């Protein structure tokens, strides 16, 4: 299976700052990479798919980039509601899907 | 409103069985692949299984292969996950989600499975 590795495990930032989260795949996933946000006690929420496409209703301060095995989620000007855990996810069509272990963004 | 609602979770002993359900509404259920994803207490997300629109194609994570079975009833707009030979490490919140051109774009609230003696 494709192993997804996220870094860092925890990212401490202040409101208004930029957060940069990384995700590495053990083999190429092409552009089949998504990012999810999860707040405590809630289901995950899709933020980004196909590496860089924002899901409906996702603010423009969230952006994704990368390809192949290296991917980045950037959150510009962090808002209080952005403090959460973020997961990357590969969805190669004919392989078992996998998630990264998560990055917690906190103050 | 497009919605998924899971049910069927509960407390079960190791080696026991359970059937989870996920009822869909607000969209054409048969047009979507459907998935189960779980989350153990305090842990990350783990993809479990998927099924195509007509139920003829299924895939499983290695951790559940041979013990869990995914199925669907398009007439009832319902997805199922049959859990057999349950182990303590199957304890988790189980979510259902859908996929077509956009992966896992809506999720249910989850149903909790606790495996304990």
Boltz contact constraints between the chains, C-beta under 6 A:
constraints:
  - contact:
      token1: [A, 34]
      token2: [B, 103]
      max_distance: 6.0
  - contact:
      token1: [A, 43]
      token2: [B, 95]
      max_distance: 6.0
  - contact:
      token1: [A, 43]
      token2: [B, 107]
      max_distance: 6.0
  - contact:
      token1: [A, 43]
      token2: [B, 109]
      max_distance: 6.0
  - contact:
      token1: [A, 44]
      token2: [B, 107]
      max_distance: 6.0
  - contact:
      token1: [A, 46]
      token2: [B, 104]
      max_distance: 6.0
  - contact:
      token1: [A, 46]
      token2: [B, 105]
      max_distance: 6.0
  - contact:
      token1: [A, 49]
      token2: [B, 102]
      max_distance: 6.0
  - contact:
      token1: [A, 49]
      token2: [B, 103]
      max_distance: 6.0
  - contact:
      token1: [A, 87]
      token2: [B, 45]
      max_distance: 6.0
  - contact:
      token1: [A, 91]
      token2: [B, 103]
      max_distance: 6.0
  - contact:
      token1: [A, 96]
      token2: [B, 61]
      max_distance: 6.0
  - contact:
      token1: [A, 97]
      token2: [B, 47]
      max_distance: 6.0
  - contact:
      token1: [A, 99]
      token2: [B, 45]
      max_distance: 6.0
  - contact:
      token1: [A, 101]
      token2: [B, 44]
      max_distance: 6.0
  - contact:
      token1: [A, 102]
      token2: [B, 44]
      max_distance: 6.0
